[in-house]
Amino acid sequence: MPKLSGISMFLVVAILMVKVHVGTAVDCDIMKLLPCYPFIKDPTLPAPSPDSDCCNNLRMEEPCLCDFAKNPVLGPYLNNPSVKKVADACSVAIPDPKTCH
């Protein structure tokens, strides 16, 4: 359990520290994904509903996911099974950083 707490704390710090700008048209902000955090932190929770704040925000940040995936701090978290569960519930594909441009 202490390992999970450390990982959770690291994720929170990373979320608070990272803001990515993509081009001039899209303002990527990982903070907008905070409504998804409870579903990621506790994999026993049911997946968010497609019309939830989590899913709505995840879809808005979808153009930013490649940048998040390529970020050395955030990228490893996108491979978390709980993140994939949330993304699937929201009908959003988590990109592979190797195929991101």
N, C-alpha and C positions, 0 to 999 in steps of 0.2 A: 504493500500500500504506500509506503514512503516514496517509492520510485514513481508511482502514478501522481502523487502530489507534486513532486519535483518537476515532472513533465508538464503538468497543468500550470504550475507557476511560470515555467519557462514560456509556455504558449501565451499566457496572459501578458507577460512582459514583451514578448515579440509582437503581439497584436498592438500593444500600446505604443511601441516604438516605430512601427513600419507604416509608412504611407508611400505609395508608389504612384508616380505620375506617368501616364502613357500618352504620348503625343500631346496635342493641345485640346482635343475634343473630350477625352475621357479622364476623369479624376478618380483614380483608384484609391480606395480607402478600406483597408482591412477591418477597420473599426465598424463598418457597416454590417459585418458578418457576425457581430457579437450575439444577435438573437439566435444564432445557430450553435453557439458555444455549449449550452446545456445538453443538447443532443449529442455533441461530440464528446463531452466530458463523461456523460453517463450513457453508455451504450445500451443499458437496459430500458431506457425511455423509448417509447414508440417513435418512429420517424415523424418529422414535422409534416403537417398537411401542406399540400401544394399552394394553398392560399395564405400560408403563415407569413409573418414578417421575415422569418429566416429564409424561406424560399423566394419571396419577393426580392429581398436584398441580394441573395445569391445570384438570381437571374440578372439583376442590375449590374452586379460586379463580374458577370461572366466574361466580358471583354478583357478583364484584368487577370483572369486565372492563369494565363501563361506566365505573366510576370510574377505572380505569386509563386507559381510552380518552380520558376528558375531562381527565385530568391533563396540563398543558402540557409536562411533562418526559417522561412515558411515552407519551402518545398518539401522537406521530409514529413511534415504534418499532413500533407495532402495524400500521402499513401496510407494513412490511418483508416482502418476498416469503418470506423464510425463516420469519418468524413465522406467516404464513398456511399455509405448508407443514406446520409443526408442529401448528398448530390443526386443520388438515384431517386429519392422521394421528391426532389424538386425538379426532376427531369433536366439536370445540368450535368454535362460530362466534365470530369476532372481531366485536364490535359496532361499528356506525358511531356515533361520538360524537354525531352530529346527531340520531339516533333514540333515544339513551339518555335515560332519565328520572331 
